[in-house]
Amino acid sequence: MKKISIALAVVTLVSMASATQAATILATAPARASYPNSQTIYCDAVNAGTKPVTLTFEAVQYDGTVDASNVDVVMAPGTGDGIPGGAESAWCRFTVTKGSAKSIRAMAVYDDAGTYVMSVPAR
């Protein structure tokens, strides 16, 4: 009887651990969109995996203020999405709330009036 109780306790703990998967955050290094001249920052991502992933996109200022966001975007395999940030946005945060973060390829893209200036990958 004692062995059955221990086995049930182990199964319960393993089930609870797998059910409470923590969100994974991917972030870009900062580079303010308004310096040295006015640019637009885009926070873009693609699901390169084979299963859907739920993702939150955020364009963030140096002080942590979120300028723009798109919450709980369900991305099918092989699809991409993104958001434009604000004038003071400096970096992008991508929070994977369901699915594998290993499937996500994300970056900040800086646009200077129609010309891509640079991209910064998220890690």
Biopython code that builds the backbone (N, CA, C, O; Angstrom):
import numpy as np
from Bio.PDB.StructureBuilder import StructureBuilder

atoms = [
    (1, "MET", "N", (0.818, -1.190, 0.000)),
    (1, "MET", "CA", (0.000, 0.000, 0.000)),
    (1, "MET", "C", (0.868, 1.261, 0.000)),
    (1, "MET", "O", (0.535, 2.258, -0.642)),
    (2, "LYS", "N", (1.974, 1.201, 0.724)),
    (2, "LYS", "CA", (2.873, 2.344, 0.804)),
    (2, "LYS", "C", (3.490, 2.646, -0.563)),
    (2, "LYS", "O", (3.648, 3.813, -0.923)),
    (3, "LYS", "N", (3.843, 1.599, -1.336)),
    (3, "LYS", "CA", (4.419, 1.771, -2.664)),
    (3, "LYS", "C", (3.426, 2.428, -3.613)),
    (3, "LYS", "O", (3.816, 3.261, -4.432)),
    (4, "ILE", "N", (2.165, 2.072, -3.519)),
    (4, "ILE", "CA", (1.131, 2.665, -4.371)),
    (4, "ILE", "C", (0.975, 4.148, -4.045)),
    (4, "ILE", "O", (0.851, 4.964, -4.958)),
    (5, "SER", "N", (0.980, 4.510, -2.777)),
    (5, "SER", "CA", (0.858, 5.910, -2.359)),
    (5, "SER", "C", (2.021, 6.746, -2.878)),
    (5, "SER", "O", (1.821, 7.865, -3.349)),
    (6, "ILE", "N", (3.222, 6.214, -2.795)),
    (6, "ILE", "CA", (4.412, 6.926, -3.281)),
    (6, "ILE", "C", (4.336, 7.082, -4.796)),
    (6, "ILE", "O", (4.641, 8.148, -5.331)),
    (7, "ALA", "N", (3.926, 6.014, -5.489)),
    (7, "ALA", "CA", (3.811, 6.074, -6.952)),
    (7, "ALA", "C", (2.780, 7.116, -7.373)),
    (7, "ALA", "O", (3.017, 7.869, -8.317)),
    (8, "LEU", "N", (1.651, 7.167, -6.694)),
    (8, "LEU", "CA", (0.626, 8.166, -7.005)),
    (8, "LEU", "C", (1.129, 9.587, -6.741)),
    (8, "LEU", "O", (0.829, 10.504, -7.505)),
    (9, "ALA", "N", (1.884, 9.766, -5.676)),
    (9, "ALA", "CA", (2.437, 11.083, -5.369)),
    (9, "ALA", "C", (3.416, 11.527, -6.449)),
    (9, "ALA", "O", (3.408, 12.693, -6.844)),
    (10, "VAL", "N", (4.253, 10.626, -6.929)),
    (10, "VAL", "CA", (5.210, 10.954, -7.986)),
    (10, "VAL", "C", (4.480, 11.320, -9.268)),
    (10, "VAL", "O", (4.824, 12.314, -9.908)),
    (11, "VAL", "N", (3.478, 10.536, -9.656)),
    (11, "VAL", "CA", (2.699, 10.821, -10.864)),
    (11, "VAL", "C", (2.013, 12.180, -10.744)),
    (11, "VAL", "O", (1.990, 12.944, -11.709)),
    (12, "THR", "N", (1.464, 12.487, -9.594)),
    (12, "THR", "CA", (0.801, 13.774, -9.378)),
    (12, "THR", "C", (1.779, 14.929, -9.522)),
    (12, "THR", "O", (1.464, 15.922, -10.178)),
    (13, "LEU", "N", (2.954, 14.821, -8.924)),
    (13, "LEU", "CA", (3.961, 15.886, -9.014)),
    (13, "LEU", "C", (4.441, 16.087, -10.446)),
    (13, "LEU", "O", (4.601, 17.227, -10.883)),
    (14, "VAL", "N", (4.671, 15.018, -11.176)),
    (14, "VAL", "CA", (5.114, 15.127, -12.566)),
    (14, "VAL", "C", (4.030, 15.781, -13.414)),
    (14, "VAL", "O", (4.331, 16.618, -14.264)),
    (15, "SER", "N", (2.784, 15.410, -13.191)),
    (15, "SER", "CA", (1.671, 16.008, -13.936)),
    (15, "SER", "C", (1.551, 17.497, -13.655)),
    (15, "SER", "O", (1.316, 18.286, -14.570)),
    (16, "MET", "N", (1.710, 17.884, -12.402)),
    (16, "MET", "CA", (1.616, 19.299, -12.036)),
    (16, "MET", "C", (2.758, 20.089, -12.648)),
    (16, "MET", "O", (2.546, 21.210, -13.111)),
    (17, "ALA", "N", (3.940, 19.547, -12.662)),
    (17, "ALA", "CA", (5.108, 20.242, -13.210)),
    (17, "ALA", "C", (4.950, 20.479, -14.704)),
    (17, "ALA", "O", (5.301, 21.551, -15.196)),
    (18, "SER", "N", (4.431, 19.508, -15.429)),
    (18, "SER", "CA", (4.276, 19.680, -16.873)),
    (18, "SER", "C", (3.100, 20.580, -17.201)),
    (18, "SER", "O", (3.102, 21.212, -18.257)),
    (19, "ALA", "N", (2.099, 20.664, -16.342)),
    (19, "ALA", "CA", (0.931, 21.502, -16.604)),
    (19, "ALA", "C", (1.223, 22.982, -16.358)),
    (19, "ALA", "O", (0.526, 23.835, -16.906)),
    (20, "THR", "N", (2.225, 23.307, -15.557)),
    (20, "THR", "CA", (2.527, 24.697, -15.232)),
    (20, "THR", "C", (3.784, 25.162, -15.955)),
    (20, "THR", "O", (4.755, 25.588, -15.330)),
    (21, "GLN", "N", (3.750, 25.075, -17.264)),
    (21, "GLN", "CA", (4.882, 25.507, -18.073)),
    (21, "GLN", "C", (5.011, 27.023, -18.005)),
    (21, "GLN", "O", (4.040, 27.747, -18.223)),
    (22, "ALA", "N", (6.195, 27.491, -17.708)),
    (22, "ALA", "CA", (6.431, 28.926, -17.606)),
    (22, "ALA", "C", (6.568, 29.532, -18.997)),
    (22, "ALA", "O", (6.991, 28.861, -19.939)),
    (23, "ALA", "N", (6.207, 30.803, -19.116)),
    (23, "ALA", "CA", (6.370, 31.522, -20.373)),
    (23, "ALA", "C", (7.864, 31.731, -20.640)),
    (23, "ALA", "O", (8.658, 31.873, -19.710)),
    (24, "THR", "N", (8.228, 31.747, -21.911)),
    (24, "THR", "CA", (9.605, 31.993, -22.308)),
    (24, "THR", "C", (9.678, 33.352, -22.994)),
    (24, "THR", "O", (8.874, 33.655, -23.876)),
    (25, "ILE", "N", (10.648, 34.169, -22.584)),
    (25, "ILE", "CA", (10.797, 35.506, -23.150)),
    (25, "ILE", "C", (12.022, 35.562, -24.054)),
    (25, "ILE", "O", (13.122, 35.175, -23.659)),
    (26, "LEU", "N", (11.815, 36.047, -25.264)),
    (26, "LEU", "CA", (12.894, 36.353, -26.195)),
    (26, "LEU", "C", (12.940, 37.871, -26.309)),
    (26, "LEU", "O", (11.895, 38.517, -26.385)),
    (27, "ALA", "N", (14.137, 38.448, -26.321)),
    (27, "ALA", "CA", (14.260, 39.911, -26.384)),
    (27, "ALA", "C", (15.404, 40.308, -27.294)),
    (27, "ALA", "O", (16.384, 39.578, -27.443)),
    (28, "THR", "N", (15.265, 41.482, -27.904)),
    (28, "THR", "CA", (16.335, 42.032, -28.733)),
    (28, "THR", "C", (17.205, 42.942, -27.879)),
    (28, "THR", "O", (16.778, 43.402, -26.820)),
    (29, "ALA", "N", (18.415, 43.198, -28.337)),
    (29, "ALA", "CA", (19.239, 44.227, -27.707)),
    (29, "ALA", "C", (18.614, 45.582, -28.049)),
    (29, "ALA", "O", (17.953, 45.706, -29.080)),
    (30, "PRO", "N", (18.811, 46.601, -27.203)),
    (30, "PRO", "CA", (18.168, 47.888, -27.459)),
    (30, "PRO", "C", (18.904, 48.751, -28.479)),
    (30, "PRO", "O", (20.132, 48.736, -28.570)),
    (31, "ALA", "N", (18.125, 49.495, -29.234)),
    (31, "ALA", "CA", (18.620, 50.524, -30.158)),
    (31, "ALA", "C", (17.435, 51.450, -30.413)),
    (31, "ALA", "O", (16.511, 51.093, -31.145)),
    (32, "ARG", "N", (17.460, 52.620, -29.818)),
    (32, "ARG", "CA", (16.317, 53.539, -29.879)),
    (32, "ARG", "C", (15.967, 53.892, -31.326)),
    (32, "ARG", "O", (16.842, 54.246, -32.117)),
    (33, "ALA", "N", (14.696, 53.793, -31.657)),
    (33, "ALA", "CA", (14.230, 54.056, -33.021)),
    (33, "ALA", "C", (14.345, 55.527, -33.406)),
    (33, "ALA", "O", (14.410, 55.842, -34.594)),
    (34, "SER", "N", (14.372, 56.427, -32.441)),
    (34, "SER", "CA", (14.395, 57.857, -32.753)),
    (34, "SER", "C", (15.802, 58.439, -32.878)),
    (34, "SER", "O", (15.949, 59.644, -33.081)),
    (35, "TYR", "N", (16.839, 57.607, -32.761)),
    (35, "TYR", "CA", (18.207, 58.119, -32.815)),
    (35, "TYR", "C", (19.017, 57.365, -33.859)),
    (35, "TYR", "O", (18.890, 56.141, -33.904)),
    (36, "PRO", "N", (19.813, 57.965, -34.675)),
    (36, "PRO", "CA", (20.138, 59.391, -34.764)),
    (36, "PRO", "C", (19.093, 60.202, -35.526)),
    (36, "PRO", "O", (19.091, 61.431, -35.453)),
    (37, "ASN", "N", (18.212, 59.531, -36.250)),
    (37, "ASN", "CA", (17.087, 60.219, -36.875)),
    (37, "ASN", "C", (15.849, 59.355, -36.695)),
    (37, "ASN", "O", (15.941, 58.201, -36.276)),
    (38, "SER", "N", (14.710, 59.911, -37.007)),
    (38, "SER", "CA", (13.453, 59.209, -36.784)),
    (38, "SER", "C", (13.335, 57.982, -37.693)),
    (38, "SER", "O", (13.421, 58.088, -38.916)),
    (39, "GLN", "N", (13.139, 56.821, -37.073)),
    (39, "GLN", "CA", (12.939, 55.563, -37.785)),
    (39, "GLN", "C", (11.732, 54.863, -37.193)),
    (39, "GLN", "O", (11.202, 55.282, -36.164)),
    (40, "THR", "N", (11.305, 53.812, -37.837)),
    (40, "THR", "CA", (10.237, 52.975, -37.302)),
    (40, "THR", "C", (10.835, 51.630, -36.930)),
    (40, "THR", "O", (11.584, 51.040, -37.708)),
    (41, "ILE", "N", (10.505, 51.148, -35.744)),
    (41, "ILE", "CA", (10.930, 49.820, -35.314)),
    (41, "ILE", "C", (9.739, 48.883, -35.491)),
    (41, "ILE", "O", (8.608, 49.214, -35.136)),
    (42, "TYR", "N", (10.016, 47.721, -36.042)),
    (42, "TYR", "CA", (9.010, 46.668, -36.174)),
    (42, "TYR", "C", (9.480, 45.464, -35.389)),
    (42, "TYR", "O", (10.651, 45.092, -35.466)),
    (43, "CYS", "N", (8.592, 44.853, -34.641)),
    (43, "CYS", "CA", (8.890, 43.626, -33.909)),
    (43, "CYS", "C", (8.246, 42.482, -34.691)),
    (43, "CYS", "O", (7.025, 42.329, -34.686)),
    (44, "ASP", "N", (9.069, 41.686, -35.356)),
    (44, "ASP", "CA", (8.594, 40.647, -36.264)),
    (44, "ASP", "C", (9.026, 39.266, -35.801)),
    (44, "ASP", "O", (10.103, 39.100, -35.228)),
    (45, "ALA", "N", (8.171, 38.268, -36.056)),
    (45, "ALA", "CA", (8.494, 36.885, -35.701)),
    (45, "ALA", "C", (7.856, 35.927, -36.689)),
    (45, "ALA", "O", (6.855, 36.247, -37.332)),
    (46, "VAL", "N", (8.448, 34.752, -36.800)),
    (46, "VAL", "CA", (7.910, 33.672, -37.621)),
    (46, "VAL", "C", (7.959, 32.380, -36.814)),
    (46, "VAL", "O", (8.881, 32.164, -36.028)),
    (47, "ASN", "N", (6.964, 31.526, -37.015)),
    (47, "ASN", "CA", (6.945, 30.211, -36.390)),
    (47, "ASN", "C", (7.556, 29.239, -37.397)),
    (47, "ASN", "O", (6.912, 28.871, -38.380)),
    (48, "ALA", "N", (8.793, 28.827, -37.152)),
    (48, "ALA", "CA", (9.501, 27.918, -38.047)),
    (48, "ALA", "C", (9.288, 26.453, -37.668)),
    (48, "ALA", "O", (9.897, 25.561, -38.258)),
    (49, "GLY", "N", (8.433, 26.211, -36.694)),
    (49, "GLY", "CA", (8.191, 24.849, -36.226)),
    (49, "GLY", "C", (7.054, 24.158, -36.947)),
    (49, "GLY", "O", (6.574, 24.627, -37.979)),
    (50, "THR", "N", (6.631, 23.039, -36.391)),
    (50, "THR", "CA", (5.571, 22.230, -36.994)),
    (50, "THR", "C", (4.275, 22.248, -36.188)),
    (50, "THR", "O", (3.306, 21.584, -36.555)),
    (51, "LYS", "N", (4.254, 23.014, -35.082)),
    (51, "LYS", "CA", (3.063, 23.103, -34.235)),
    (51, "LYS", "C", (2.749, 24.572, -33.957)),
    (51, "LYS", "O", (3.651, 25.409, -33.998)),
    (52, "PRO", "N", (1.486, 24.899, -33.674)),
    (52, "PRO", "CA", (1.136, 26.291, -33.354)),
    (52, "PRO", "C", (1.853, 26.779, -32.095)),
    (52, "PRO", "O", (2.160, 26.000, -31.193)),
    (53, "VAL", "N", (2.111, 28.084, -32.058)),
    (53, "VAL", "CA", (2.743, 28.738, -30.916)),
    (53, "VAL", "C", (1.930, 29.983, -30.590)),
    (53, "VAL", "O", (1.515, 30.708, -31.495)),
    (54, "THR", "N", (1.698, 30.239, -29.303)),
    (54, "THR", "CA", (1.007, 31.453, -28.873)),
    (54, "THR", "C", (2.056, 32.432, -28.372)),
    (54, "THR", "O", (2.887, 32.095, -27.530)),
    (55, "LEU", "N", (2.005, 33.657, -28.903)),
    (55, "LEU", "CA", (3.068, 34.634, -28.695)),
    (55, "LEU", "C", (2.481, 36.004, -28.407)),
    (55, "LEU", "O", (1.454, 36.374, -28.975)),
    (56, "THR", "N", (3.131, 36.763, -27.520)),
    (56, "THR", "CA", (2.803, 38.176, -27.293)),
    (56, "THR", "C", (3.958, 39.017, -27.801)),
    (56, "THR", "O", (5.111, 38.781, -27.441)),
    (57, "PHE", "N", (3.650, 40.002, -28.639)),
    (57, "PHE", "CA", (4.628, 40.934, -29.193)),
    (57, "PHE", "C", (4.567, 42.230, -28.385)),
    (57, "PHE", "O", (3.476, 42.708, -28.074)),
    (58, "GLU", "N", (5.735, 42.814, -28.038)),
    (58, "GLU", "CA", (5.761, 44.114, -27.359)),
    (58, "GLU", "C", (6.933, 44.948, -27.865)),
    (58, "GLU", "O", (8.054, 44.453, -27.982)),
    (59, "ALA", "N", (6.665, 46.214, -28.161)),
    (59, "ALA", "CA", (7.713, 47.191, -28.454)),
    (59, "ALA", "C", (7.893, 48.005, -27.179)),
    (59, "ALA", "O", (6.929, 48.561, -26.652)),
    (60, "VAL", "N", (9.139, 48.076, -26.678)),
    (60, "VAL", "CA", (9.389, 48.590, -25.336)),
    (60, "VAL", "C", (10.401, 49.738, -25.363)),
    (60, "VAL", "O", (11.369, 49.706, -26.122)),
    (61, "GLN", "N", (10.160, 50.761, -24.516)),
    (61, "GLN", "CA", (11.107, 51.862, -24.342)),
    (61, "GLN", "C", (12.208, 51.450, -23.361)),
    (61, "GLN", "O", (12.093, 50.432, -22.680)),
    (62, "TYR", "N", (13.271, 52.249, -23.297)),
    (62, "TYR", "CA", (14.363, 51.968, -22.348)),
    (62, "TYR", "C", (13.862, 51.866, -20.912)),
    (62, "TYR", "O", (14.378, 51.054, -20.143)),
    (63, "ASP", "N", (12.868, 52.671, -20.531)),
    (63, "ASP", "CA", (12.394, 52.670, -19.146)),
    (63, "ASP", "C", (11.389, 51.554, -18.848)),
    (63, "ASP", "O", (10.865, 51.472, -17.737)),
    (64, "GLY", "N", (11.117, 50.690, -19.845)),
    (64, "GLY", "CA", (10.194, 49.578, -19.635)),
    (64, "GLY", "C", (8.773, 49.843, -20.072)),
    (64, "GLY", "O", (7.944, 48.934, -20.051)),
    (65, "THR", "N", (8.471, 51.070, -20.468)),
    (65, "THR", "CA", (7.134, 51.393, -20.954)),
    (65, "THR", "C", (6.867, 50.645, -22.258)),
    (65, "THR", "O", (7.688, 50.674, -23.175)),
    (66, "VAL", "N", (5.725, 49.980, -22.337)),
    (66, "VAL", "CA", (5.348, 49.262, -23.549)),
    (66, "VAL", "C", (4.601, 50.229, -24.460)),
    (66, "VAL", "O", (3.529, 50.726, -24.116)),
    (67, "ASP", "N", (5.195, 50.491, -25.645)),
    (67, "ASP", "CA", (4.588, 51.403, -26.624)),
    (67, "ASP", "C", (3.491, 50.741, -27.443)),
    (67, "ASP", "O", (2.484, 51.371, -27.766)),
    (68, "ALA", "N", (3.682, 49.487, -27.774)),
    (68, "ALA", "CA", (2.724, 48.768, -28.610)),
    (68, "ALA", "C", (2.776, 47.295, -28.252)),
    (68, "ALA", "O", (3.821, 46.779, -27.858)),
    (69, "SER", "N", (1.651, 46.625, -28.391)),
    (69, "SER", "CA", (1.635, 45.186, -28.113)),
    (69, "SER", "C", (0.522, 44.505, -28.889)),
    (69, "SER", "O", (-0.449, 45.138, -29.303)),
    (70, "ASN", "N", (0.680, 43.222, -29.073)),
    (70, "ASN", "CA", (-0.334, 42.351, -29.642)),
    (70, "ASN", "C", (-0.269, 41.088, -28.806)),
    (70, "ASN", "O", (0.729, 40.368, -28.839)),
    (71, "VAL", "N", (-1.325, 40.814, -28.058)),
    (71, "VAL", "CA", (-1.312, 39.784, -27.024)),
    (71, "VAL", "C", (-1.938, 38.474, -27.516)),
    (71, "VAL", "O", (-2.955, 38.472, -28.210)),
    (72, "ASP", "N", (-1.303, 37.366, -27.137)),
    (72, "ASP", "CA", (-1.818, 36.017, -27.399)),
    (72, "ASP", "C", (-2.142, 35.763, -28.869)),
    (72, "ASP", "O", (-3.245, 35.337, -29.210)),
    (73, "VAL", "N", (-1.173, 36.029, -29.722)),
    (73, "VAL", "CA", (-1.303, 35.768, -31.153)),
    (73, "VAL", "C", (-0.992, 34.291, -31.378)),
    (73, "VAL", "O", (0.105, 33.835, -31.056)),
    (74, "VAL", "N", (-1.934, 33.549, -31.920)),
    (74, "VAL", "CA", (-1.708, 32.141, -32.231)),
    (74, "VAL", "C", (-1.113, 32.073, -33.635)),
    (74, "VAL", "O", (-1.762, 32.424, -34.621)),
    (75, "MET", "N", (0.133, 31.614, -33.701)),
    (75, "MET", "CA", (0.841, 31.535, -34.977)),
    (75, "MET", "C", (0.903, 30.084, -35.437)),
    (75, "MET", "O", (1.497, 29.232, -34.775)),
    (76, "ALA", "N", (0.284, 29.820, -36.575)),
    (76, "ALA", "CA", (0.337, 28.486, -37.164)),
    (76, "ALA", "C", (1.746, 28.221, -37.678)),
    (76, "ALA", "O", (2.499, 29.168, -37.903)),
    (77, "PRO", "N", (2.119, 26.969, -37.869)),
    (77, "PRO", "CA", (3.443, 26.668, -38.417)),
    (77, "PRO", "C", (3.652, 27.374, -39.766)),
    (77, "PRO", "O", (2.763, 27.396, -40.618)),
    (78, "GLY", "N", (4.838, 27.942, -39.932)),
    (78, "GLY", "CA", (5.187, 28.582, -41.197)),
    (78, "GLY", "C", (4.590, 29.958, -41.418)),
    (78, "GLY", "O", (4.651, 30.485, -42.529)),
    (79, "THR", "N", (4.011, 30.555, -40.373)),
    (79, "THR", "CA", (3.436, 31.893, -40.519)),
    (79, "THR", "C", (4.221, 32.912, -39.700)),
    (79, "THR", "O", (4.942, 32.558, -38.767)),
    (80, "GLY", "N", (4.069, 34.175, -40.065)),
    (80, "GLY", "CA", (4.745, 35.249, -39.361)),
    (80, "GLY", "C", (3.770, 36.347, -39.000)),
    (80, "GLY", "O", (2.644, 36.382, -39.496)),
    (81, "ASP", "N", (4.212, 37.249, -38.129)),
    (81, "ASP", "CA", (3.399, 38.384, -37.712)),
    (81, "ASP", "C", (4.341, 39.435, -37.139)),
    (81, "ASP", "O", (5.529, 39.174, -36.950)),
    (82, "GLY", "N", (3.822, 40.597, -36.869)),
    (82, "GLY", "CA", (4.642, 41.650, -36.287)),
    (82, "GLY", "C", (3.825, 42.871, -35.940)),
    (82, "GLY", "O", (2.645, 42.974, -36.275)),
    (83, "ILE", "N", (4.487, 43.807, -35.253)),
    (83, "ILE", "CA", (3.846, 45.068, -34.876)),
    (83, "ILE", "C", (4.841, 46.212, -35.074)),
    (83, "ILE", "O", (6.047, 46.012, -34.932)),
    (84, "PRO", "N", (4.346, 47.410, -35.401)),
    (84, "PRO", "CA", (5.218, 48.580, -35.392)),
    (84, "PRO", "C", (5.282, 49.143, -33.974)),
    (84, "PRO", "O", (4.297, 49.108, -33.237)),
    (85, "GLY", "N", (6.442, 49.655, -33.605)),
    (85, "GLY", "CA", (6.600, 50.267, -32.296)),
    (85, "GLY", "C", (6.341, 51.759, -32.353)),
    (85, "GLY", "O", (5.938, 52.295, -33.385)),
    (86, "GLY", "N", (6.575, 52.419, -31.235)),
    (86, "GLY", "CA", (6.417, 53.865, -31.157)),
    (86, "GLY", "C", (7.727, 54.588, -31.420)),
    (86, "GLY", "O", (8.766, 53.958, -31.620)),
    (87, "ALA", "N", (7.671, 55.906, -31.418)),
    (87, "ALA", "CA", (8.848, 56.732, -31.713)),
    (87, "ALA", "C", (9.978, 56.526, -30.707)),
    (87, "ALA", "O", (11.149, 56.654, -31.062)),
    (88, "GLU", "N", (9.641, 56.208, -29.455)),
    (88, "GLU", "CA", (10.660, 56.021, -28.417)),
    (88, "GLU", "C", (10.950, 54.553, -28.114)),
    (88, "GLU", "O", (11.677, 54.249, -27.168)),
    (89, "SER", "N", (10.391, 53.645, -28.904)),
    (89, "SER", "CA", (10.662, 52.219, -28.690)),
    (89, "SER", "C", (12.149, 51.946, -28.896)),
    (89, "SER", "O", (12.780, 52.526, -29.780)),
    (90, "ALA", "N", (12.698, 51.060, -28.074)),
    (90, "ALA", "CA", (14.122, 50.759, -28.150)),
    (90, "ALA", "C", (14.400, 49.264, -28.362)),
    (90, "ALA", "O", (15.464, 48.902, -28.864)),
    (91, "TRP", "N", (13.463, 48.402, -27.988)),
    (91, "TRP", "CA", (13.688, 46.967, -28.117)),
    (91, "TRP", "C", (12.362, 46.229, -28.195)),
    (91, "TRP", "O", (11.302, 46.786, -27.912)),
    (92, "CYS", "N", (12.445, 44.959, -28.588)),
    (92, "CYS", "CA", (11.256, 44.124, -28.718)),
    (92, "CYS", "C", (11.310, 42.964, -27.736)),
    (92, "CYS", "O", (12.362, 42.373, -27.493)),
    (93, "ARG", "N", (10.142, 42.658, -27.178)),
    (93, "ARG", "CA", (10.012, 41.499, -26.291)),
    (93, "ARG", "C", (8.958, 40.570, -26.912)),
    (93, "ARG", "O", (7.873, 41.005, -27.298)),
    (94, "PHE", "N", (9.304, 39.297, -26.996)),
    (94, "PHE", "CA", (8.412, 38.278, -27.533)),
    (94, "PHE", "C", (8.212, 37.243, -26.443)),
    (94, "PHE", "O", (9.169, 36.579, -26.044)),
    (95, "THR", "N", (6.994, 37.091, -25.953)),
    (95, "THR", "CA", (6.719, 36.153, -24.868)),
    (95, "THR", "C", (5.931, 34.970, -25.414)),
    (95, "THR", "O", (4.799, 35.123, -25.872)),
    (96, "VAL", "N", (6.534, 33.801, -25.361)),
    (96, "VAL", "CA", (5.882, 32.574, -25.811)),
    (96, "VAL", "C", (5.116, 32.003, -24.625)),
    (96, "VAL", "O", (5.718, 31.580, -23.638)),
    (97, "THR", "N", (3.778, 31.990, -24.720)),
    (97, "THR", "CA", (2.952, 31.519, -23.614)),
    (97, "THR", "C", (2.438, 30.100, -23.824)),
    (97, "THR", "O", (2.001, 29.441, -22.880)),
    (98, "LYS", "N", (2.494, 29.633, -25.076)),
    (98, "LYS", "CA", (2.076, 28.254, -25.360)),
    (98, "LYS", "C", (2.847, 27.766, -26.573)),
    (98, "LYS", "O", (2.906, 28.446, -27.597)),
    (99, "GLY", "N", (3.432, 26.597, -26.454)),
    (99, "GLY", "CA", (4.234, 26.043, -27.541)),
    (99, "GLY", "C", (5.717, 26.213, -27.249)),
    (99, "GLY", "O", (6.110, 26.613, -26.153)),
    (100, "SER", "N", (6.523, 25.904, -28.243)),
    (100, "SER", "CA", (7.973, 25.905, -28.060)),
    (100, "SER", "C", (8.626, 27.185, -28.568)),
    (100, "SER", "O", (8.453, 27.559, -29.728)),
    (101, "ALA", "N", (9.373, 27.854, -27.696)),
    (101, "ALA", "CA", (10.117, 29.053, -28.092)),
    (101, "ALA", "C", (11.213, 28.706, -29.090)),
    (101, "ALA", "O", (11.676, 29.576, -29.828)),
    (102, "LYS", "N", (11.633, 27.442, -29.122)),
    (102, "LYS", "CA", (12.669, 27.014, -30.067)),
    (102, "LYS", "C", (12.183, 27.148, -31.511)),
    (102, "LYS", "O", (12.997, 27.199, -32.433)),
    (103, "SER", "N", (10.878, 27.204, -31.714)),
    (103, "SER", "CA", (10.308, 27.327, -33.056)),
    (103, "SER", "C", (10.252, 28.769, -33.553)),
    (103, "SER", "O", (9.998, 29.008, -34.734)),
    (104, "ILE", "N", (10.487, 29.724, -32.667)),
    (104, "ILE", "CA", (10.316, 31.141, -33.010)),
    (104, "ILE", "C", (11.626, 31.761, -33.477)),
    (104, "ILE", "O", (12.663, 31.610, -32.832)),
    (105, "ARG", "N", (11.564, 32.459, -34.601)),
    (105, "ARG", "CA", (12.665, 33.294, -35.099)),
    (105, "ARG", "C", (12.128, 34.720, -35.064)),
    (105, "ARG", "O", (11.181, 35.044, -35.780)),
    (106, "ALA", "N", (12.730, 35.579, -34.232)),
    (106, "ALA", "CA", (12.191, 36.922, -34.021)),
    (106, "ALA", "C", (13.289, 37.966, -34.091)),
    (106, "ALA", "O", (14.459, 37.678, -33.836)),
    (107, "MET", "N", (12.890, 39.197, -34.443)),
    (107, "MET", "CA", (13.858, 40.286, -34.535)),
    (107, "MET", "C", (13.155, 41.636, -34.514)),
    (107, "MET", "O", (11.948, 41.745, -34.732)),
    (108, "ALA", "N", (13.963, 42.661, -34.242)),
    (108, "ALA", "CA", (13.541, 44.052, -34.422)),
    (108, "ALA", "C", (14.104, 44.502, -35.766)),
    (108, "ALA", "O", (15.279, 44.278, -36.059)),
    (109, "VAL", "N", (13.274, 45.129, -36.569)),
    (109, "VAL", "CA", (13.694, 45.654, -37.869)),
    (109, "VAL", "C", (13.496, 47.164, -37.828)),
    (109, "VAL", "O", (12.433, 47.645, -37.434)),
    (110, "TYR", "N", (14.518, 47.910, -38.236)),
    (110, "TYR", "CA", (14.465, 49.363, -38.229)),
    (110, "TYR", "C", (14.328, 49.864, -39.662)),
    (110, "TYR", "O", (15.081, 49.460, -40.549)),
    (111, "ASP", "N", (13.359, 50.745, -39.876)),
    (111, "ASP", "CA", (13.021, 51.261, -41.196)),
    (111, "ASP", "C", (13.171, 52.779, -41.179)),
    (111, "ASP", "O", (12.618, 53.454, -40.311)),
    (112, "ASP", "N", (13.922, 53.311, -42.146)),
    (112, "ASP", "CA", (14.148, 54.751, -42.263)),
    (112, "ASP", "C", (13.420, 55.267, -43.504)),
    (112, "ASP", "O", (14.021, 55.428, -44.566)),
    (113, "ALA", "N", (12.129, 55.520, -43.358)),
    (113, "ALA", "CA", (11.300, 56.046, -44.454)),
    (113, "ALA", "C", (11.348, 55.155, -45.696)),
    (113, "ALA", "O", (11.583, 55.633, -46.806)),
    (114, "GLY", "N", (11.124, 53.857, -45.495)),
    (114, "GLY", "CA", (11.027, 52.956, -46.626)),
    (114, "GLY", "C", (12.267, 52.139, -46.918)),
    (114, "GLY", "O", (12.237, 51.288, -47.807)),
    (115, "THR", "N", (13.351, 52.366, -46.205)),
    (115, "THR", "CA", (14.584, 51.598, -46.393)),
    (115, "THR", "C", (14.927, 50.904, -45.094)),
    (115, "THR", "O", (15.029, 51.549, -44.050)),
    (116, "TYR", "N", (15.108, 49.579, -45.149)),
    (116, "TYR", "CA", (15.525, 48.872, -43.945)),
    (116, "TYR", "C", (16.950, 49.252, -43.602)),
    (116, "TYR", "O", (17.844, 49.159, -44.443)),
    (117, "VAL", "N", (17.162, 49.676, -42.377)),
    (117, "VAL", "CA", (18.463, 50.160, -41.931)),
    (117, "VAL", "C", (19.241, 49.040, -41.237)),
    (117, "VAL", "O", (20.430, 48.853, -41.496)),
    (118, "MET", "N", (18.560, 48.290, -40.345)),
    (118, "MET", "CA", (19.230, 47.197, -39.636)),
    (118, "MET", "C", (18.178, 46.282, -39.018)),
    (118, "MET", "O", (17.000, 46.624, -38.912)),
    (119, "SER", "N", (18.652, 45.110, -38.616)),
    (119, "SER", "CA", (17.809, 44.187, -37.856)),
    (119, "SER", "C", (18.607, 43.684, -36.664)),
    (119, "SER", "O", (19.827, 43.530, -36.729)),
    (120, "VAL", "N", (17.891, 43.429, -35.572)),
    (120, "VAL", "CA", (18.522, 42.946, -34.336)),
    (120, "VAL", "C", (17.787, 41.671, -33.932)),
    (120, "VAL", "O", (16.598, 41.722, -33.618)),
    (121, "PRO", "N", (18.474, 40.528, -33.936)),
    (121, "PRO", "CA", (17.803, 39.272, -33.583)),
    (121, "PRO", "C", (17.448, 39.191, -32.097)),
    (121, "PRO", "O", (18.127, 39.758, -31.242)),
    (122, "ALA", "N", (16.378, 38.477, -31.824)),
    (122, "ALA", "CA", (15.969, 38.238, -30.434)),
    (122, "ALA", "C", (16.585, 36.942, -29.953)),
    (122, "ALA", "O", (16.786, 35.999, -30.718)),
    (123, "ARG", "N", (16.880, 36.922, -28.661)),
    (123, "ARG", "CA", (17.397, 35.707, -28.028)),
    (123, "ARG", "C", (16.617, 35.415, -26.779)),
    (123, "ARG", "O", (16.895, 34.430, -26.095)),
]
sb = StructureBuilder()
sb.init_structure("model")
sb.init_model(0)
sb.init_chain("A")
sb.init_seg("    ")
for serial, (resi, resn, name, xyz) in enumerate(atoms, 1):
    if name == "N":
        sb.init_residue(resn, " ", resi, " ")
    sb.init_atom(name, np.array(xyz, "f"), 0.0, 1.0, " ", f" {name:<3s}", serial, name[0])
structure = sb.get_structure()
